[in-house]
Structures are given as C-alpha cells and as structure tokens.
Amino acid sequence: MKIETDTKLIVCMLPQGKGVGLIERLSKEKGIQSANVSTGRGRGAGAVGSIGAWDEVDTLAVTVTPERADEIFDFIYEAGELGQPRGGLMYQHALGPATAFTLPEIEEAEAD
C-alpha cells in the first residue's frame, strides 16, 4: 500500500445524475482514477431570505496532487456547469495521508 502525504481533496455537490458522467470524463480526458460519487440530499438557497427545497444531489470527491489541483478544479467547474443557477458548489483543501488506488480495467462483455 502506497501512502500519499501531499494530496488535495476536491469535493463537489452536483444535481443528481451528473456525478458519474463527470467521473467518466475525468478518467478519459484527464487520466484521473481517484474519484468517488455518492448520492444524498442537500438544500440550497431559495428566494432571497429563504431556504430552498430538499433535492437529491451527487457528491463527487476527487484526490489529486497539488500540482494538478487547480487544473482539475477548473475542469470540474466547467464540465459540471457549476457556474449555472442551481449548478452546485465545490471546494478543495489539503488532505492528510491518503492511500493511492487504481481500479483495474474491465472489458465490457459482448452482447449475445
């Protein structure tokens, strides 16, 4: 097990259904293999001075090296359309020791 001691964690809350597509794009376009998506509920801002309704959200978490953190943050922001109304929110911070992991390539089975 390899322990990384200098990593960044990027966390992003997105409308439900966007997380898996972003993981696929991160893998194909940026070579990122250290991402997870979970689903939960979140509550955003409503009209001025009020709280919005509960919504299902995807939470995307990505670990990256500090050298790539801004690049990947910007990519997720643009690809996930976070600048749009109700597009979500994101942040990044330094992460303590973490283990590196990679998923094996799995060939898709041919349909009969």
N, C-alpha and C positions, 0 to 999 in steps of 0.2 A: 504494500500500500504506500503510495507516494503522498506525502502531506505537503500541500502548498501553504506558504506562510505569508504571501504577499498577493492577495486577491481582492477584487471588488465584487460586490453583490449589487445587481441591478434588479429592482422589483417594480413591477408594472401591474396596475389593476385596469383591466380592459372590459368592454362589453362582452357578455358571454358569447363564445363561439370564435373569438379572434385569436385566442392563445395558441392553439395547435397550428394554425396557419403560420403564425409568427415563428414558432419553433422550426417548422419545415423550411422557411425562408432563411432563418439564422444558420441552419445546417448547410443548405445548398449554396447560399450566397456569401456567407461569412465564415464557414467552417466551424461554427460553434456547436459543440456536442454537450455542453454543460448547462442545460436548461430544463426546467420543470414547469408544468402548468397544473394548477388546482382550481377547483370551482367552489365558489362560496357566494355569500350575499354581501352587498355593500349598499351604502346610502349616500347619495350625492346631495349637492345643493339644489334647492328648488327655486321658486321665485324669490326675489330679494327679501331677506329676513326669514325665510322658511327652509325647512329641510325637505328634500325630495323623497320619493317613494323608495322602498327596498327594491333592488334589482339583483338578478343573478350576474355574477362577474367571474371572469377568468383572472387568476393571479399568476403572472409569469415571473419566474425567478431565474436569473442567469448569472453565473460566476465567470469572471473574465480577469485577465491580467490587467494591472494598472495601465499598461501601455495601450491597451485596446478599449479601455472603459469608455472614453468619450466617443470613439468611433461607433461602438455597439449601442451606446445610449442614444446617439443621434439616429442610427439606423432604426431602432425600435420605435422611437418617437415618430419618425416619418412613415415607416411601414405600417405602424399600428394606428396611424391617423389620430394621435393624441392631441393635436392642436385643434381638432374639431370640437364643437359643443358636445358635451357628454362623452368625449373620447376616452376618458380615463385619467389616471395620474401615474406618475412614476418618480422614482428616486434611486440614488445609488449611494453606497457607503463602503468603507473599508470593512473587510471580513476577516475574522480571526482565522486560525489554522483551518484548512479545509482539505478534504481528500479529493484528488483528481479522479474522474471516472470517465470512461468512454463506453458507449453502447456498441455491441457487435453489429456488423452489417447483416441484415436478414433478407434473404432473397424472397421475393413475393412468389407464392405458389401460382402456377398456371391454372387457369380455369378449364375445367373439362368440357 
